[in-house]
Amino acid sequence: GLSAVEQLVCEIAAERWRAGKRVLIACEDEKQAIRLDEALWARPAESFVPHNLAGEGPRGGAPVEIAWPQKRNSSPRDILISLRTSFADFATAFTEVVDFVPYEETLKQLARERYKAYRVAGFNLNTATWK
């Protein structure tokens, strides 16, 4: 099954797509990408999100694309939702990036490093708490 963060990623992707945005979900690895792909396919028809794994789907990709480090499409997107533990150097190509700060201390430290990298890259950073 999906972790709480992975479930949240599906909800954020659906919300941003309904707002007319093109979304890239950057996964840590192919296994995670496949889990998210399957979860998005399993959504009820009324909350379906058109999506594909990187390299599949229509030319230019569906509105929501799921990628991992070895497989990334270069078609332009509005929003990056990153599940990567390290800073995604391609993040600067997006107008909005959604990243996560886990509770676990070692992962939290990695999130602090990403936060600094986003700031250095010129992002206007906002934080939100998810319950």
N, C-alpha and C positions, 0 to 999 in steps of 0.2 A: 504493500500500500504506500500511499504518499505520506511524507512527513508534513507537519503543520505548515512549514514554510513553503513546501511544494504546493500544498492546497491553496495557500495564499497567492502564490504566483499565478495559478490558474484563474483565480478570482480577479486579480489585478489585470491580467492579460485580457480577460473578458470585458472588464469595465473600460479599459483603454480602447479596445477594438470598437465597442459600442459608441465611444466618443469620436470615432472616425480615425483613430491613429493606427499606424503600422508598427508592430511590436516584434522585437527580437528577444527571445528568451535564451540567455547564454548559460548552458548547463556546465557542470564540472566535468561530466563524462557522458559517453553514449548511453550507458545504462539509465542514467537520470533522465536524459532526453527522451528515451523510449517510454519511461514511466509517465512523464508529463504528456507525451503524445497520446498514450492510451487513456489517461485520465480525461483529457480534453475530448477524445472521441466518445467517452462514456457519459458525457453531460446530456441531460434531457434535451430533446429537440428544440424547445423554446429558448434554451440558453446555449445553443450550439455556437462554437467559435471556429470560424474557418482557419485552419492551421495546417502546417506540414513540417516534417523534419527537413533540415537543410539539405538541399540537393534534390528534393522530391517536389511534387506538386506542380502548379502552373509556372510558366516562365515568369521570373521575377518573384516567385513565391506567393503564398497565401498571405492575408493580412497579418497573421501571427506565425512566425517561424521559430522553430526550436533548433538550436545549434549547440555544438560542443567544440572544444579546442581543435580537434582534427577536421572538423566539418563546419564551415561557415560560408554562407552566401554573402555576396557583396552588394546585393540590392539595397537601396537606401531605406532606412526605417526611422521612425520618429522617436521611439522609446526603446531603451535597453533595460530588460529586467535581468539582473545578473545574480546567478547562484554560484559564481566562481569564488574561490577562496583568495585568489590573487587579483590585483587590479587588471582589468581588461584594457589593454593599451588602445583598443579601437573605440573605447567609450566616448572619446571626443567627437566622434562622427554623429552622435545623437544629441537631440535637444533636451532629452530627459533621461535620467538613469535611476532605476529603482534597485537598491541594494539592501542587504539585511545584516543586522547585528545580532548574532546568536547569544544565548546566555552563557554557553560554555566558554571558559576563560581563554583557552588557546585560540579558539575561533574568534572571540571578541578582539583579541590582540591583532589578528589578521584584518578584521574589519576596521580597526583604528588605522592600520597602515593604508588600507584602501581609501579611507576617508581623507587622509592627508594627500594621497595621490590625486583624488578628485579635486581637492582644493587647489593643489598646484596646477592642475589642468584647467583651472578657471571656472569650475562649476559653482553655481550658487547653491549651497547646501541647505536642505531643510530636513528635520527629523520628525518622525511620526511614531507613535506607539501603537502597536497592534495588540489587542487583547485576545 
